[in-house]
């Protein structure tokens, strides 16, 4: 028997089975596979919007902006295909394309968006 009981986590109408939010780790760590696995366990899986275009197109010369937008859409869709759990998006407010990334989150119907300031020294 588990002697530690965590309080229920509620974000609007969302109530994960496990009150844990996976951290949004950028540059290829928090992608669809990890987010879906976390969501499948009952927590909130997070896709990080930072640098997805670079990660998905390693070694190819691509337009960074468009590649990142397309990559984010694909990662969200791939996560949705792997889970019925809660999927969120992590977006750094300091990004120049912040609003476009938020719009993609809404268009692709992520369950929740987490926003932060970004990198620090």
C-alpha positions as CSV (number, residue, x, y, z in Angstrom):
1,X,0.0,0.0,0.0
2,X,1.3,3.4,-0.9
3,X,1.5,5.7,2.1
4,X,2.0,8.8,0.0
5,X,-1.1,10.3,-1.5
6,X,-0.8,13.1,-3.9
7,X,-3.6,15.6,-4.1
8,X,-5.8,15.6,-7.2
9,X,-4.6,17.9,-10.0
10,X,-7.3,19.8,-11.8
11,X,-6.7,22.1,-14.8
12,X,-10.1,23.3,-15.9
13,X,-12.0,20.2,-16.8
14,X,-8.8,18.1,-17.1
15,X,-8.1,15.7,-14.2
16,X,-5.2,13.3,-14.9
17,X,-5.2,9.9,-13.1
18,X,-1.7,10.7,-11.8
19,X,-1.1,14.4,-10.7
20,X,2.1,14.7,-12.7
21,X,3.0,17.0,-15.6
22,X,6.0,15.9,-17.7
23,X,8.5,18.7,-18.2
24,X,8.7,20.3,-21.6
25,X,12.3,19.6,-22.6
26,X,13.2,21.2,-25.9
27,X,15.4,20.3,-28.8
28,X,14.1,16.8,-29.4
29,X,13.5,15.4,-26.0
30,X,9.8,16.1,-25.3
31,X,8.3,14.9,-28.5
32,X,5.3,12.7,-29.4
33,X,6.8,9.4,-28.2
34,X,7.5,10.6,-24.7
35,X,4.4,12.7,-24.4
36,X,2.2,9.7,-25.5
37,X,3.9,7.3,-23.1
38,X,3.4,9.7,-20.2
39,X,-0.2,10.3,-21.1
40,X,-0.8,6.5,-21.5
41,X,0.3,6.1,-17.9
42,X,-2.3,8.7,-16.7
43,X,-0.2,11.8,-16.3
44,X,0.0,14.8,-18.6
45,X,2.4,14.3,-21.6
46,X,4.1,17.4,-23.0
47,X,5.5,18.2,-26.4
48,X,8.0,21.0,-26.5
49,X,7.7,23.4,-29.4
50,X,11.4,24.4,-29.5
51,X,13.5,23.3,-32.5
52,X,11.2,20.5,-33.7
53,X,12.1,21.4,-37.3
54,X,15.8,20.9,-36.7
55,X,15.2,17.6,-35.0
56,X,12.9,16.1,-37.6
57,X,15.1,17.3,-40.5
58,X,18.6,16.5,-39.2
59,X,21.3,17.0,-41.8
60,X,18.9,18.6,-44.3
61,X,18.8,22.2,-45.4
62,X,15.3,23.5,-44.6
63,X,13.5,26.7,-43.9
64,X,13.6,26.7,-40.1
65,X,10.4,28.6,-39.5
66,X,8.2,26.5,-41.8
67,X,10.0,23.3,-40.8
68,X,9.3,24.0,-37.2
69,X,5.6,24.7,-37.8
70,X,5.1,21.6,-39.8
71,X,7.1,19.5,-37.4
72,X,5.0,20.7,-34.4
73,X,1.8,19.8,-36.2
74,X,3.2,16.3,-37.0
75,X,4.3,15.7,-33.4
76,X,0.9,16.6,-32.0
77,X,-0.8,14.3,-34.6
78,X,1.6,11.5,-33.8
79,X,1.0,11.8,-30.1
80,X,-2.8,11.8,-30.6
81,X,-2.5,8.6,-32.7
82,X,-0.6,6.9,-29.8
83,X,-2.8,7.9,-26.9
84,X,-6.2,9.0,-25.7
85,X,-4.6,10.6,-22.7
86,X,-3.9,14.3,-21.9
87,X,-1.4,15.9,-24.3
88,X,-0.1,19.4,-23.7
89,X,2.2,21.8,-25.5
90,X,5.1,23.8,-23.9
91,X,5.9,27.1,-25.6
92,X,8.5,29.6,-24.7
93,X,7.0,33.1,-24.7
94,X,10.4,34.5,-25.8
95,X,10.2,32.8,-29.2
96,X,9.6,35.2,-32.1
97,X,6.9,32.8,-33.5
98,X,5.2,32.3,-30.1
99,X,1.7,33.3,-31.3
100,X,1.9,31.0,-34.4
101,X,2.9,28.1,-32.1
102,X,-0.1,28.8,-29.8
103,X,-2.4,28.9,-32.9
104,X,-1.1,25.5,-34.0
105,X,-1.8,24.2,-30.5
106,X,-5.4,25.4,-30.7
107,X,-5.8,24.2,-34.3
108,X,-4.5,20.7,-33.4
109,X,-6.6,20.7,-30.2
110,X,-4.0,20.0,-27.6
111,X,-5.6,19.7,-24.1
112,X,-3.4,22.3,-22.4
113,X,-0.7,24.8,-23.2
114,X,2.1,25.7,-20.8
115,X,4.0,28.9,-21.4
116,X,7.3,30.0,-19.8
117,X,9.9,32.7,-20.2
118,X,12.5,30.4,-21.8
119,X,16.2,29.9,-21.3
120,X,18.1,31.6,-18.4
121,X,21.8,32.0,-17.6
